[in-house]
């Protein structure tokens, strides 16, 4: 069984067409067909069902594909890590991140890191917390920014970089905006603009409201920071958002306010896999993050 055969097999399975797969691989169709036939002979099973010019995986073909894709990812990762050990300044770092860190935190740290390591390239993937954890565990990404940071997960290590406040954002014409700060229970009768179920930011807000003695009335749900800000600015409700998302971009029709009772916070950091070591370039980036935010925290203090 050859690596070339397996890559041909994956390409045909993905495109469900031998000719299209051959075009993508820049080889002759006959070469692809021959390698697939050799692979089926070696395994002793039929991997594809021919349907005219198209092909479809057999049930055993689907099972084989699942395992081979994992194997190919590991092989590609091994080759990449060998290259990075030879030159950790020219690697590729695959990072996951949530929506709430996309506009401010992530661009700043990547920009600062690339000033010192200009040849490093980044691949970015956005997702919710559960998706990011799963991607780190599977090796689809190297590490992920997360908030809040899980500290007792069995498959990933959580590293807290800083803690930030959750702040209220209200329409500018709201009568409470003449105060210096808010108690959360002052918003008990307000309609809330929330992230949809499954987003960790929603859980943080719901738990904080319960701590303040009420269940929030959810008027609108979304999954994008700017959308939530826009709905608040339009006077359709109030929201609680992380401080970092309100640093540089607040609609003129909205105002941010501190919450002093109870104080609502979240941890921000990164997760790394427990079951494998970080590649040299990723390790350099991880160590840079720790130093970067340590210095930032000392500066703020």
Long-range contacts (C-beta under 8 A, 24 or more apart in sequence): 1-39, 1-42, 2-35, 3-75, 4-35, 5-35, 5-36, 5-38, 5-39, 6-39, 6-68, 6-71, 6-72, 7-72, 8-32, 8-35, 8-36, 8-39, 9-35, 9-36, 9-39, 9-47, 9-64, 9-65, 9-68, 10-65, 10-68, 10-69, 10-72, 12-36, 12-48, 12-55, 13-48, 13-57, 13-61, 13-65, 16-54, 16-55, 16-56, 17-53, 17-54, 17-55, 18-53, 18-55, 19-53, 73-139, 73-140, 74-139, 77-139, 80-279, 81-279, 81-280, 84-279, 84-280, 84-281, 85-279, 85-280, 88-279, 88-280, 88-281, 88-284, 89-117, 89-119, 89-120, 89-281, 90-119, 90-120, 90-281, 91-120, 91-121, 91-279, 91-280, 91-281, 91-282, 92-120, 92-121, 92-122, 92-123, 92-281, 93-120, 93-121, 93-122, 93-123, 93-142, 93-143, 93-281, 93-282, 93-285, 94-122, 94-123, 94-124, 94-125, 94-140, 94-141, 94-142, 95-122, 95-123, 95-124, 95-125, 95-141, 95-142, 95-143, 95-144, 95-145, 96-124, 96-125, 96-126, 96-127, 96-131, 96-132, 96-135, 96-136, 96-141, 96-143, 96-144, 96-145, 97-124, 97-125, 97-126, 97-127, 97-132, 97-144, 97-145, 98-126, 98-127, 98-128, 98-129, 98-132, 98-145, 98-146, 98-147, 98-200, 99-126, 99-223, 99-224, 99-225, 100-147, 100-201, 100-225, 100-241, 100-242, 100-244, 100-245, 101-145, 101-147, 101-244, 101-268, 102-126, 102-225, 103-225, 103-245, 103-248, 103-249, 104-244, 104-245, 104-247, 104-248, 105-145, 105-244, 105-268, 106-145, 109-288, 109-289, 109-292, 112-288, 112-292, 113-285, 113-288, 113-292, 116-288, 117-281, 117-284, 117-285, 120-281, 120-285, 128-198, 128-199, 128-200, 129-200, 130-198, 132-271, 133-271, 136-271, 136-272, 136-273, 137-273, 137-275, 139-273, 139-276, 142-272, 142-278, 142-279, 142-282, 143-270, 143-271, 143-272, 143-273, 143-278, 143-282, 143-285, 143-286, 144-270, 144-271, 145-268, 145-269, 145-270, 146-268, 146-269, 146-270, 146-271, 147-200, 147-242, 147-266, 147-267, 147-268, 147-269, 148-200, 148-204, 148-266, 148-267, 148-268, 149-267, 149-268, 149-269, 149-270, 149-271, 150-271, 153-271, 154-274, 155-273, 155-274, 155-275, 156-271, 156-272, 156-273, 156-274, 157-271, 157-272, 157-273, 157-274, 158-269, 158-270, 158-271, 159-269, 159-270, 159-271, 159-272, 159-286, 159-290, 160-267, 160-268, 160-269, 161-268, 161-269, 161-270, 161-289, 161-290, 161-293, 162-267, 162-268, 162-269, 162-293, 162-296, 162-297, 163-265, 163-266, 163-267, 163-268, 164-242, 164-243, 164-244, 164-265, 164-266, 164-268, 165-242, 165-243, 165-258, 165-259, 165-263, 165-264, 165-265, 166-204, 166-205, 166-208, 166-240, 166-241, 166-242, 166-243, 166-259, 166-264, 166-265, 166-266, 167-240, 167-241, 167-242, 167-243, 167-246, 167-256, 167-257, 167-258, 167-259, 168-238, 168-239, 168-240, 168-256, 168-257, 168-258, 168-259, 169-229, 169-232, 169-238, 169-239, 169-240, 169-241, 169-246, 169-250, 169-254, 169-255, 169-256, 169-257, 170-232, 170-238, 170-254, 170-255, 170-257, 171-232, 171-233, 171-234, 171-235, 171-238, 171-253, 171-254, 171-255, 172-233, 172-252, 172-253, 172-254, 172-255, 173-235, 173-253, 174-238, 174-255, 176-257, 177-255, 177-257, 179-257, 180-258, 181-257, 181-258, 181-259, 181-260, 182-257, 182-258, 182-259, 182-260, 183-212, 183-259, 183-260, 183-261, 184-208, 184-209, 184-211, 184-212, 184-259, 184-261, 184-262, 184-264, 185-212, 185-213, 185-214, 185-261, 187-216, 187-238, 188-212, 188-213, 188-214, 188-216, 189-217, 190-217, 190-237, 190-238, 191-217, 191-218, 191-219, 191-220, 191-236, 191-237, 191-238, 192-216, 192-217, 192-218, 192-219, 192-237, 192-238, 192-239, 193-219, 193-220, 193-221, 193-222, 193-228, 193-231, 193-232, 193-236, 193-237, 193-238, 193-239, 194-218, 194-220, 194-221, 194-222, 194-228, 194-239, 195-221, 195-222, 195-223, 195-228, 196-221, 196-222, 196-223, 197-221, 199-223, 201-241, 201-242, 201-266, 204-240, 204-264, 204-266, 205-239, 205-240, 205-264, 208-240, 208-259, 208-262, 208-264, 211-262, 212-261, 212-262, 229-254, 240-264, 242-266, 242-268, 244-268
